[in-house]
Every structure is written in structure tokens, then in C-alpha cells.
Amino acid sequence: MTHDFISLAIIAAIAALAPLIANLIPKKPIPETVLLLLGGAVLGPSMLNRIWLDDSILMLSDLGCAMLFLLAGYEINPSTITGREGKRGLATWAVSLGLAFAAVHLFTGISARGLDGIAVTIALTTTAIGALMPILKDRGLLDTRLGQSVLAYGAWGELGPIVAMALLLSTRARWLTVAILLAFALLAVLLGVFGHRTTRREGPVRDILFAGRDTTSQTFVRLALLLLIVLVAASALAQLDIVLGAFAAGFALRYIIPKDDESLEKKLNAIGYGFFIPLFFVVSGAKIDLTAVLDQPLLLVEFIVMLLAVRCVPIFVSMALDKNPEVEAMGRWSHATTAIYCTTALPIIVAVTSVAVEAGALSAATASVFVSAGALTMLVMPLVASITYRLAEKESSKAEK
């Protein structure tokens, strides 16, 4: 127990220092997430060994991962991923999956049909939309046309891999996995419908919920956390990854909570980004074996190159070929910026490699390289995207003249 509190104190210190350091660097080129990962890696078991990954710390980290995906699901408007551009995002993700399968088969020493190959294939198709949210918000892009494109394409880079993990990494019969996924989706819908009716039907329950939302009862916050934990527990019982339950909880919560309750998101952000989500990133960094990364630098570079080929290029081509006037008006540099943002990856890479390592199909050292590559994209891609976005603004200014 003493070790747990010492580890927690160190993690809290890293979380508190990360925004200070990030903002002291001119133009803030390094996202806080990268500093959290770096702090965890340096102080984790593979280096200074000052953060011990005991069960209690790992449990808190899982809650942090769940909060990250809850907020991502809550932020995404369903019409964004089911609309015209969202459908193109789904088709583009399917293309990425096919390209990833070919890349793993042709350019790596592992079988694309083995569990390790499937894990790497899925990892190559991801977009860290949850981790991108705060970056887009900080840069004032989330509610722009470019931000909506990032959400439309990036959300499928989160949803697609989650479903693929359930279908392709499960040891159960495929039909049983599909049946479990459908049952889980039905549970999420039923909870959403029940919550929606409860918060809108006149009566004592609704009155209590609304009266206590800004008091010490914090009824809406408790309702949100209950929904999250129930769906995460359900996904764990069904032997699905917890990110599926968390993402589903975010979607359901958007349907349950009345639109006029703008304070709920601020409260959830305070809980998530104030404690649980930084803890998740620090622990993810602590799981990285930096010596293994240094032993396999070419694999690190190879994985990032494959990410660009598999994820960035298809999204850019899709946007460049889109005949929608709004998308065409964005310009090529905006298309490139969207594609680069969508190549930012990490949380799903952590999840999918963890499954492969636990199954004995992937070594912890190789998994560390892939996680490190994902962490590197958290640094490089937003930095490159900020450059291409400035070029896009110049392009737009010239077009207006």
C-alpha cells in the first residue's frame, strides 16, 4: 500500500508539472500528453523504477482510459460519423485496414494472419481521437470545418479498431463474438433510451435529478459515472476491451443528458483531465521499455512510416477526391492537415498490444516499440499539422483576394 501511494504521488507530480513545462516552451510545440508519457517512461520500471505498476495503480489507469473514451464518445455528434463525410471516413478506414494487412504481410517478419500480425494490423489503422480532442480545443479547431473533418475521419479510426479487436482478437467462435457485440449494443441503447426518458419525463425522479445537478449530490455526474462503470463492467464480463464500453457510454450519455446542461462536460473534464486521464498516460509511459526501443530503432521508424502510408495517405486522397463544395473549398493544405491529425495514434495501440502480449503472441519488448511509435506520433503529428495549417490559412487568404 505504501508503494501505491508513493507511485501515485509521483504520477500526480508529473501530471501537475506537465502543463507548466509545456507552456513554458515557446509556441508550445510539445503536447502535454508527450510529457506525461516521457515522465512515466523515465520514472517507470525500465529506467529509474520509481513508479511501481501494482494492481491498484493499473486499476486507476484503466479508469483513466475509460474516462478518455467516455469524453471522446460524448464529444462526437452521431451525425458527424453517419453523415456524408462520416461514411467516407468509414470507407477510408476499411481501405486502411486492407493496406495495413498488406503492409504487415509484406514488410514485417510476422504473419499477417497470426494474432501478433492481426494486432499490428489493427494498430496501424488507429486515430487517437480522444487524445486529439484537447489539442484541437487548445488550438481553437474543434468547432471549425477542419475540426469536423478530423472528427468524421478520426472517429472511425477509433471505432473501427475497437470493433476489429473484438472480432479478430477473440479466441471465441466468430458468431458468438458477433452475438455478444449485438447484445452489448442493445444494452447500451436500452440504457440510453431509459436514461433519456427518465431525464425528460415529468415526475419526482426528474425533479430530484435536476435539483441536485449543481449541489453536493451532483446527480448528473453520478449518473454519468454509473453509466460508464456499468458499460465498462459489461464489456469486461463479455471479454471485450473496456474501451468499447467507455465509448458506448459516451454516445449514450450524449442522448441522456439534456442539451441545456452545459456544465456537465466541464465537470467530467475536471474529473477526467484533472486526474484519471493524466494518470493513464503516465502509466502508459511507465509500461514502455526504453532499452527495447533503443535496441530496435528501425522497427520504430518502420512502424511510423507504415502509419503514414496506411492512415495518412488514404484520408488525404479521400478528401482530395471529394466533390463536396465545402470539402473542395478547404484546399489541399487543409486536407493534408486533417490527414496528419488523423495519423496521431496511441490509446488503441496500448490496448491492442496489451491483448497480444497477454496472449503470448507478442513480446513485451516489441510492444514497447509500437507504443513508443504511437507516443512519438503524439509529438510529431500535431507539430507537423500546425505547420500545414498555417500554410492552409495562407492558401485561404490568397483565394479570398
Salt bridges, closest charged atoms under 4 A:
GLU32 OE2 - LYS28 NZ 3.72
GLU75 OE1 - LYS137 NZ 3.45
GLU85 OE1 - ARG145 NH2 3.11
ASP138 OD2 - LYS28 NZ 3.74
ASP214 OD1 - LYS267 NZ 2.65
ASP261 OD2 - ARG213 NH1 3.84
GLU265 OE2 - LYS137 NZ 3.32
ASP322 OD1 - ARG84 NH1 2.72
ASP322 OD2 - ARG88 NE 3.42
GLU326 OE1 - ARG145 NE 3.10
